[in-house]
Amino acid sequence: MMYKAAWAAAKLARLATSEASKGVSVPVFAYPDKVQWDILSRRVISELREYPATVHDAREYVESFREFGDLTDICEQVEYECAKAATSALALARTTRRREGAAAWKPGAKDSAMERELSDFIAKVEAKRKASFEWLAQSIPDGSINMQTFK
């Protein structure tokens, strides 16, 4: 899953059209055909089946954001939504491995820092957004801005 806005922004800068922004989106997710669902417990299957809906919701949110945001904002929103989806996928994978007795996660492996990097990125983006909303609220004389908390 792509979660680097700089990659997408560079592609958009090369193409420099609004049509190019349609190619920047949260990737579609589908499980491979070779998943052996029959050996998994019902609880695990239920949790695994919910994940594609999470990714679909992120895709829909980005598409609604596309109508009002500029190209850079769209790239940043895709990066943020991909990071959230990747974090959910890592947590789901860890839980599934533990419940089904599959190979355990090995700290120190090549991608072991990925979850920490993603959570740090998400926290940084949310802090930046909160600061932006607070600045905006202070900029408006009557303070009539709807401050919505982030999940």
C-alpha positions in Angstrom: 0.0 0.0 0.0 1.4 3.4 -0.9 1.6 5.8 2.0 4.1 8.4 0.7 2.4 11.6 -0.4 5.7 12.8 -2.0 5.5 9.9 -4.5 2.0 10.8 -5.6 2.7 14.6 -5.6 5.7 14.0 -7.8 3.6 12.1 -10.3 1.0 14.8 -10.3 3.6 17.5 -10.8 4.9 15.6 -13.9 1.5 15.2 -15.4 0.1 18.6 -14.1 -3.5 17.9 -14.9 -6.6 17.4 -12.8 -7.2 14.1 -14.6 -3.9 12.9 -13.1 -5.3 13.3 -9.6 -7.9 10.6 -10.2 -5.0 8.1 -10.2 -4.0 9.0 -6.7 -6.3 7.1 -4.4 -6.3 4.5 -1.6 -5.7 1.1 -3.4 -8.5 -1.4 -3.8 -8.1 -4.3 -1.4 -9.0 -7.9 -2.0 -7.7 -11.1 -0.4 -5.8 -13.5 -2.7 -7.8 -16.4 -4.0 -5.5 -18.9 -2.3 -6.6 -18.0 1.3 -7.8 -21.1 2.9 -10.8 -19.8 4.8 -12.0 -23.2 5.9 -9.0 -23.7 8.3 -9.6 -20.4 10.1 -11.9 -19.9 13.1 -15.2 -18.1 12.6 -14.1 -15.2 14.8 -11.0 -14.7 12.7 -12.9 -14.9 9.5 -15.3 -12.3 10.7 -12.5 -9.9 11.6 -10.8 -10.5 8.3 -13.9 -9.9 6.3 -14.4 -6.5 8.0 -11.0 -5.2 6.8 -12.0 -4.6 3.1 -14.9 -2.5 4.3 -12.4 -0.3 6.2 -10.4 0.2 3.1 -13.5 0.9 1.1 -14.6 3.6 3.6 -11.2 5.2 3.3 -11.5 5.2 -0.5 -14.9 6.8 -0.3 -13.7 9.5 2.1 -10.8 10.4 -0.2 -13.2 10.6 -3.2 -15.5 13.0 -1.3 -12.4 15.0 -0.2 -11.3 15.2 -3.9 -14.2 17.4 -4.8 -13.0 20.2 -2.5 -9.3 19.7 -2.0 -6.4 20.8 -4.1 -3.9 18.2 -5.5 -1.5 18.4 -2.7 -4.2 18.1 -0.1 -5.5 15.0 -1.9 -2.1 13.4 -1.9 -1.7 14.1 1.8 -5.2 12.7 2.5 -4.4 9.5 0.6 -1.1 9.2 2.6 -3.0 9.6 5.9 -5.8 7.1 5.0 -3.2 4.6 3.7 -1.3 4.9 6.9 -4.4 4.3 9.0 -5.4 1.3 6.8 -1.9 -0.2 7.0 -1.9 0.2 10.8 -5.2 -1.7 11.0 -3.8 -4.4 8.7 -0.7 -4.9 10.8 -2.8 -5.2 14.0 -5.2 -7.6 12.2 -2.3 -9.7 11.0 -0.7 -9.9 14.4 -4.0 -10.9 16.0 -4.7 -13.5 13.3 -1.2 -15.0 13.7 -1.6 -15.3 17.4 -5.0 -16.8 17.4 -4.3 -19.3 14.6 -0.8 -20.3 15.9 1.0 -19.1 12.8 4.5 -17.8 12.6 5.0 -15.2 15.3 6.1 -11.7 14.6 9.8 -11.2 15.1 11.0 -8.0 16.5 14.1 -6.7 14.8 12.9 -8.1 11.4 13.3 -5.9 8.3 9.8 -4.3 8.6 9.4 -4.4 12.4 9.6 -0.6 12.7 6.8 -0.1 10.2 4.0 0.0 12.8 5.9 2.6 14.9 6.6 4.7 11.8 3.0 4.6 10.8 1.7 5.5 14.3 4.2 8.3 14.5 3.1 9.6 11.1 -0.6 9.4 12.0 0.1 11.2 15.3 2.1 13.9 13.5 -0.6 14.5 10.9 -3.4 14.7 13.6 -1.4 17.1 15.7 -0.8 19.3 12.6 -4.5 19.2 11.8 -5.5 20.1 15.3 -3.0 23.0 15.4 -4.5 24.2 12.0 -8.0 24.1 13.4 -7.0 25.9 16.6 -5.3 28.6 14.5 -8.4 28.9 12.3 -10.6 29.2 15.4 -8.5 32.0 16.7 -8.5 33.7 13.4 -12.3 33.9 13.2 -13.6 36.8 15.4 -16.7 35.2 16.7 -15.0 31.7 17.0 -17.9 30.0 15.2 -16.0 27.0 13.8 -17.0 23.5 14.3 -14.1 21.8 16.0 -14.4 18.1 15.3 -12.1 15.7 17.1 -10.1 13.1 15.2 -10.5 9.4 15.6 
